[in-house]
């Protein structure tokens, strides 16, 4: 009996495990099959970009496109809260965070949304003034206070959720389902990389010199 095919399959599995360290394709048989299909059909074609011929780097393009996407997303968010009681998109993002993850301290809420403390406190104070979030003693530590979303806050969210969902759908544009899944995997990988740096709370004047790739 010849085992050449079996050897080739084992080699493919080893290659799959090496390339799939981030779990983009999953670690089961379905993930392996999707990886094989992508390997056979997805020939890498390097895209063109502004400034490429003059030496502009891929990193520069990625950084610029992410900034632009943030601005596009903000414009849709602004439209979603137009003529509502919300002042900024951060207000409904804070409310959505509390509704999704439950009560948490002020600093937990601020850091979960990747804000600096002064900006985050200003948002929280506005939401408290609106009556959309409240404070109460923590069940785990009575000396500590936690924030929670109020019934008025839930109502305020519900009134805008239709437009908010519409805005998020527009942000995804005309990406296919497969492209969305790939983008989520890539952005999640980037987010985890930067979260580790953010959690170190490095001062701005030391940040670049302390972050090494």
Legacy VTK file of the C-alpha trace (Angstrom):
# vtk DataFile Version 3.0
C-alpha trace
ASCII
DATASET POLYDATA
POINTS 213 float
0.000 0.000 0.000
1.319 3.429 -0.974
1.201 6.233 1.587
2.179 9.182 -0.614
-1.295 10.754 -0.432
-1.378 10.360 3.348
2.053 11.998 3.609
0.875 14.931 1.501
-2.252 15.370 3.652
-0.182 15.303 6.844
2.127 17.913 5.330
-0.861 20.089 4.485
-2.197 19.760 8.040
1.185 20.818 9.447
1.248 23.831 7.103
-2.330 24.690 8.088
-1.483 24.655 11.804
1.557 26.869 11.236
-0.373 29.447 9.204
-3.520 29.346 11.353
-1.931 30.279 14.689
-4.463 33.121 15.085
-7.421 30.808 14.493
-8.730 32.745 11.498
-10.088 29.564 9.886
-10.986 27.699 13.059
-9.119 24.628 14.250
-11.568 21.924 13.173
-12.044 20.053 9.883
-14.271 22.805 8.457
-11.556 25.362 9.177
-8.992 23.147 7.444
-11.216 22.777 4.374
-11.765 26.532 4.141
-8.007 27.070 4.404
-7.364 24.590 1.574
-9.934 26.311 -0.662
-8.451 29.728 0.098
-4.937 28.405 -0.532
-5.923 27.037 -3.937
-8.135 29.881 -5.148
-6.963 33.052 -3.430
-3.864 34.111 -5.328
-2.307 37.100 -3.619
-2.474 40.166 -5.844
-0.770 43.172 -4.329
-3.146 46.142 -4.642
-2.207 49.567 -5.899
-2.379 52.598 -3.622
-1.691 56.309 -3.804
2.015 56.975 -3.505
3.083 53.363 -4.050
5.373 54.217 -6.949
7.134 56.869 -4.890
7.766 54.425 -2.029
4.755 54.885 0.243
4.664 51.934 2.638
1.754 49.507 3.226
1.815 50.561 6.920
1.208 54.175 5.927
-1.743 53.157 3.758
-3.259 50.993 6.507
-2.956 53.806 9.063
-4.534 56.351 6.713
-7.384 54.059 5.683
-8.194 53.302 9.326
-8.327 57.027 10.110
-10.584 57.609 7.121
-12.871 54.712 8.101
-13.194 56.172 11.593
-14.265 59.493 10.097
-16.743 57.845 7.741
-18.220 55.868 10.657
-18.520 59.032 12.748
-20.444 60.778 9.970
-23.002 57.937 9.883
-23.207 57.903 13.679
-23.834 61.633 13.662
-26.697 61.092 11.230
-28.093 58.300 13.433
-28.472 60.654 16.418
-29.560 63.702 14.446
-32.418 65.564 16.185
-32.282 63.138 19.129
-31.419 63.728 22.783
-27.916 62.352 22.207
-25.096 64.870 21.864
-22.365 62.531 20.607
-21.935 58.966 19.382
-19.856 58.244 22.492
-22.964 58.681 24.640
-24.897 55.880 22.990
-21.744 53.730 22.790
-21.363 54.058 26.575
-25.011 53.114 27.049
-24.701 50.134 24.701
-21.610 49.012 26.632
-23.493 49.094 29.948
-26.499 47.330 28.467
-24.333 44.621 26.888
-21.850 43.970 29.717
-23.713 45.070 32.831
-22.659 47.344 35.656
-19.043 48.445 35.954
-16.929 51.162 37.540
-16.328 54.475 35.834
-12.757 53.576 34.922
-13.801 50.163 33.594
-16.332 51.845 31.314
-13.823 54.461 30.182
-11.056 51.956 29.473
-13.398 49.545 27.710
-14.095 52.359 25.257
-10.401 53.314 24.903
-10.851 56.854 26.192
-8.629 59.053 28.290
-10.008 59.718 31.763
-11.012 63.411 31.318
-12.945 62.702 28.109
-14.586 59.612 29.582
-15.607 61.376 32.790
-17.204 64.185 30.775
-19.326 61.645 28.880
-20.325 59.831 32.073
-21.280 63.078 33.805
-23.515 64.054 30.867
-25.220 60.662 30.948
-25.773 60.891 34.704
-27.220 64.397 34.282
-29.561 63.046 31.585
-30.692 60.320 33.964
-29.598 57.622 31.535
-27.087 55.990 33.873
-27.079 55.712 37.648
-24.601 54.821 40.371
-24.885 52.301 43.164
-22.669 50.471 45.616
-20.869 47.485 44.128
-22.170 44.089 45.205
-18.579 42.880 45.367
-17.130 45.851 47.224
-19.494 48.206 49.057
-16.748 50.830 49.203
-16.807 51.054 45.410
-19.559 52.459 43.185
-20.592 51.038 39.845
-22.551 52.482 36.950
-25.663 50.934 35.439
-28.030 51.887 32.634
-31.415 53.196 33.825
-34.850 52.590 32.352
-34.696 56.067 30.802
-31.337 55.141 29.286
-32.768 51.958 27.810
-35.684 53.924 26.377
-33.329 56.500 24.859
-31.351 53.700 23.202
-34.450 51.935 21.930
-35.667 55.134 20.265
-32.469 55.357 18.214
-31.508 51.701 17.730
-33.141 51.452 14.309
-31.024 54.295 12.957
-27.928 53.094 14.821
-28.227 49.617 13.281
-28.736 51.209 9.864
-25.564 53.262 10.353
-23.501 50.203 11.295
-24.768 48.351 8.221
-23.696 51.235 5.986
-20.218 51.197 7.535
-19.795 47.564 6.376
-20.540 48.761 2.858
-20.716 46.188 0.080
-18.459 43.596 1.713
-19.575 40.005 1.273
-20.186 37.809 4.319
-16.842 36.089 3.775
-15.048 39.439 3.521
-16.714 40.614 6.718
-15.529 37.514 8.562
-11.975 38.025 7.272
-12.042 41.696 8.247
-13.298 40.853 11.748
-10.431 38.386 12.185
-7.832 40.914 11.047
-9.242 43.803 13.085
-9.577 41.569 16.144
-5.922 40.591 15.789
-4.909 44.256 15.537
-7.151 45.212 18.443
-5.597 42.595 20.714
-2.112 43.804 19.780
-2.940 47.409 20.622
-4.965 46.535 23.737
-1.848 45.059 25.349
-0.029 48.333 24.709
-2.974 50.427 25.919
-3.180 48.422 29.140
0.406 49.365 29.957
-0.748 52.996 30.286
2.512 54.369 28.863
2.963 58.142 28.967
2.752 59.794 25.494
6.354 60.991 25.610
7.545 57.407 26.205
5.066 55.494 24.057
6.930 55.186 20.755
10.275 54.359 22.312
8.792 51.652 24.564
6.701 49.875 21.917
8.866 47.539 19.893
7.703 45.293 17.050
LINES 1 214
213 0 1 2 3 4 5 6 7 8 9 10 11 12 13 14 15 16 17 18 19 20 21 22 23 24 25 26 27 28 29 30 31 32 33 34 35 36 37 38 39 40 41 42 43 44 45 46 47 48 49 50 51 52 53 54 55 56 57 58 59 60 61 62 63 64 65 66 67 68 69 70 71 72 73 74 75 76 77 78 79 80 81 82 83 84 85 86 87 88 89 90 91 92 93 94 95 96 97 98 99 100 101 102 103 104 105 106 107 108 109 110 111 112 113 114 115 116 117 118 119 120 121 122 123 124 125 126 127 128 129 130 131 132 133 134 135 136 137 138 139 140 141 142 143 144 145 146 147 148 149 150 151 152 153 154 155 156 157 158 159 160 161 162 163 164 165 166 167 168 169 170 171 172 173 174 175 176 177 178 179 180 181 182 183 184 185 186 187 188 189 190 191 192 193 194 195 196 197 198 199 200 201 202 203 204 205 206 207 208 209 210 211 212
